[in-house]
Amino acid sequence: MQVTITGIPELTNALEKLGPEVLRAADRGLQSAGAHIIADAQDTLKSEHINTTGLLSQSGRVVRTKEAGGGYDVGFMSGEKNYAGAVEYGRRAGRMPPPDMLDAWAYKKFHLKDRKASRAIGWAMAVHIGRHGTRPHPFFGPAVKKNSSRIVTSVRDAINQVINRTGNV
């Protein structure tokens, strides 16, 4: 899921004319809006009991993009074994997920003392998911929808704070 604000280059040029402090304020507003999206998604993960190990909620990030014009990537990113998409959209049958991730889940979920038992459960669950898939548990999409109006509001409020403080218009 991607939210794009159109007219970013034009907006950036207009903000640069007001001074670098205003541009930094707009940047802080974008970061703040991204942080609210992550926080709401983490709340959903917790309240819906989706996140047993904590790995998914801890992978929430607001990261500056490398492309010209700036912006931020907001999401749940945890490297090679990122399973946020599988949780958000579900997983089709046909391929087994990594059993070691399910091993950690089983160990924590069932309060096991024996790692051998958690490995066996993790393997069995991976086989089951490979055959039957999983259903979706949306947590990020609803957070983006809930906060979409906050993106513009956060940027506007951050810019207004600078303008009101410095008197630049």
DAJO-V961806 format. One record per pair of residues at least 24 apart in sequence whose C-alpha atoms are under 10 Angstrom apart, sorted by the first residue. I is the first residue (numbers start at 0). GAP is how many residues later the second one is. D is the distance in Angstrom with one decimal. If there is no record, write none. Layout:
((I GAP D) (I GAP D))
This chain:
((0 73 10.0) (0 74 9.3) (0 84 10.0) (0 139 8.6) (0 140 7.1) (0 143 8.6) (1 71 8.8) (1 72 8.9) (1 73 9.7) (1 139 9.6) (1 142 9.0) (2 70 9.5) (2 71 9.5) (2 141 8.1) (2 142 9.6) (2 145 8.1) (2 148 9.8) (3 67 9.3) (4 66 9.5) (4 146 9.2) (4 147 8.8) (7 61 7.1) (7 62 8.7) (7 63 8.8) (8 59 9.2) (8 60 6.2) (8 61 9.2) (9 59 9.8) (10 58 9.9) (11 57 7.4) (11 58 9.1) (12 56 9.7) (14 144 9.1) (17 145 9.0) (17 150 7.2) (17 151 7.3) (18 149 8.9) (20 138 8.7) (20 141 7.2) (20 142 9.3) (20 145 9.6) (21 133 10.0) (21 136 8.2) (21 137 5.7) (21 138 8.6) (21 139 9.1) (21 140 6.3) (21 141 7.5) (21 144 9.9) (21 146 9.3) (22 132 9.8) (22 135 9.7) (22 136 7.9) (22 139 9.7) (23 134 9.0) (23 135 8.6) (23 138 9.5) (24 129 9.6) (24 130 7.3) (24 131 9.0) (24 132 8.8) (24 133 5.2) (24 134 5.4) (24 135 8.8) (24 136 8.2) (24 137 7.0) (24 138 9.7) (25 126 9.6) (25 128 8.1) (25 129 4.9) (25 130 7.3) (25 131 8.6) (25 132 6.0) (25 133 5.8) (25 134 9.5) (25 136 9.6) (26 37 9.7) (26 43 8.7) (26 44 7.9) (26 45 9.1) (26 127 9.7) (26 128 7.4) (26 131 8.6) (26 132 9.3) (27 126 8.4) (27 127 7.4) (27 130 7.0) (27 131 9.1) (28 121 9.4) (28 122 7.4) (28 123 8.3) (28 124 8.2) (28 125 4.7) (28 126 4.1) (28 127 7.5) (28 128 7.4) (28 129 5.5) (28 130 7.9) (29 32 9.3) (29 34 10.0) (29 41 7.7) (29 42 7.4) (29 120 9.4) (29 121 6.4) (29 122 8.2) (29 123 9.5) (29 124 6.7) (29 125 5.9) (29 126 9.7) (29 128 9.1) (30 31 6.7) (30 32 8.5) (30 33 8.8) (30 40 9.0) (30 41 7.4) (30 42 9.7) (30 43 9.0) (30 120 9.1) (30 123 8.8) (30 124 9.0) (31 30 9.1) (31 118 9.2) (31 119 8.2) (31 122 6.8) (31 123 8.5) (31 126 9.5) (32 29 9.4) (32 41 9.5) (32 111 9.7) (32 114 7.3) (32 115 8.5) (32 116 9.3) (32 117 6.2) (32 118 5.1) (32 119 8.4) (32 120 8.6) (32 121 6.1) (32 122 8.1) (33 26 9.9) (33 27 8.3) (33 28 5.9) (33 29 9.1) (33 38 7.8) (33 39 8.2) (33 40 5.8) (33 41 8.5) (33 110 8.9) (33 113 8.7) (33 114 9.8) (33 116 9.4) (33 117 7.7) (33 120 9.7) (34 25 8.8) (34 26 7.9) (34 27 6.6) (34 39 8.1) (34 40 9.7) (35 26 10.0) (35 107 8.3) (35 108 9.1) (35 110 9.6) (35 111 7.2) (35 114 8.5) (35 115 9.2) (36 24 9.8) (36 25 9.3) (36 37 7.8) (36 38 8.4) (36 103 7.7) (36 104 9.3) (36 105 9.1) (36 106 5.3) (36 107 5.8) (36 108 8.9) (36 109 8.0) (36 110 6.1) (36 111 8.7) (36 113 9.2) (36 114 9.4) (37 24 7.9) (37 36 7.4) (37 37 6.9) (37 38 8.1) (37 101 9.7) (37 102 7.7) (37 105 7.4) (37 106 8.7) (37 109 9.9) (38 101 9.9) (38 104 8.4) (39 99 8.3) (39 100 8.1) (39 102 8.6) (39 103 5.5) (39 104 8.6) (39 106 8.5) (39 107 8.6) (40 34 9.2) (40 35 9.4) (40 97 9.0) (40 98 5.2) (40 99 5.2) (40 100 8.2) (40 101 7.6) (40 102 5.3) (40 103 8.3) (40 105 10.0) (41 34 9.7) (41 97 7.7) (41 98 8.4) (41 101 9.0) (42 96 8.6) (42 100 9.3) (43 93 9.7) (43 94 8.6) (43 95 5.7) (43 96 8.4) (43 98 8.9) (43 99 8.3) (44 42 9.9) (44 92 8.8) (44 93 8.9) (44 94 6.3) (44 95 9.0) (45 93 9.8) (47 89 8.7) (47 90 9.9) (47 91 8.9) (49 37 8.3) (49 87 7.6) (49 88 9.8) (49 89 9.0) (50 36 9.6) (50 54 9.1) (50 58 9.8) (51 52 9.4) (51 53 6.5) (51 54 9.0) (51 55 9.9) (51 56 7.0) (51 57 6.3) (52 48 9.6) (52 49 9.9) (52 51 7.3) (52 52 5.9) (52 53 9.1) (52 54 9.1) (52 55 6.5) (52 56 7.8) (53 51 9.5) (54 27 9.5) (54 28 9.7) (54 29 9.9) (54 46 9.8) (54 49 10.0) (54 50 9.7) (55 26 8.2) (55 27 7.7) (55 28 6.7) (55 31 9.3) (56 27 9.2) (58 25 9.0) (59 24 9.6) (59 80 9.9) (73 66 9.8) (73 70 9.5) (74 65 7.6) (74 69 9.8) (75 64 8.5) (83 53 9.8) (83 54 9.6) (83 55 9.2) (83 56 8.8) (84 51 9.1) (84 52 9.6) (84 53 9.2) (84 55 9.3) (85 47 9.6) (85 48 8.0) (85 49 8.8) (85 50 7.4) (85 51 8.6) (85 52 9.8) (86 47 8.2) (86 48 7.9) (86 49 5.9) (86 50 5.5) (86 51 7.1) (86 52 8.3) (86 53 9.7) (87 47 8.8) (87 48 5.4) (87 49 5.0) (87 50 4.4) (87 51 6.1) (87 52 6.9) (87 53 7.8) (88 45 8.8) (88 46 7.3) (88 47 4.5) (88 48 6.6) (88 49 6.6) (88 50 9.5) (88 51 10.0) (88 52 9.7) (89 43 7.3) (89 44 5.1) (89 45 4.5) (89 46 3.8) (89 47 6.8) (89 48 8.6) (90 38 7.9) (90 39 8.7) (90 41 8.7) (90 42 5.0) (90 43 4.9) (90 44 6.7) (90 45 7.4) (91 37 8.3) (91 38 7.9) (91 39 8.6) (91 40 7.2) (91 41 4.6) (91 42 6.7) (91 43 8.5) (91 44 10.0) (92 34 9.9) (92 35 8.9) (92 36 6.6) (92 37 5.1) (92 38 5.1) (92 39 4.8) (92 40 4.1) (92 41 7.7) (93 33 9.7) (93 35 8.4) (93 36 5.2) (93 37 5.9) (93 38 7.7) (93 39 7.5) (94 31 8.8) (94 32 8.5) (94 33 9.9) (94 34 7.8) (94 35 4.6) (94 36 7.4) (94 37 9.5) (94 38 8.4) (95 27 9.3) (95 29 9.0) (95 30 5.4) (95 31 5.9) (95 32 8.0) (95 33 6.3) (95 34 4.0) (95 35 7.7) (95 36 9.8) (95 37 8.8) (96 25 9.9) (96 26 9.4) (96 28 9.0) (96 29 5.6) (96 30 8.1) (96 31 9.7) (96 32 7.3) (96 33 6.8) (96 36 9.6) (97 24 8.8) (97 25 8.6) (97 27 10.0) (97 28 6.9) (97 29 9.8) (98 24 5.1) (98 25 8.3) (98 26 7.6) (98 27 5.4) (98 28 8.5) (99 26 9.0) (100 25 9.1) (101 24 6.9))
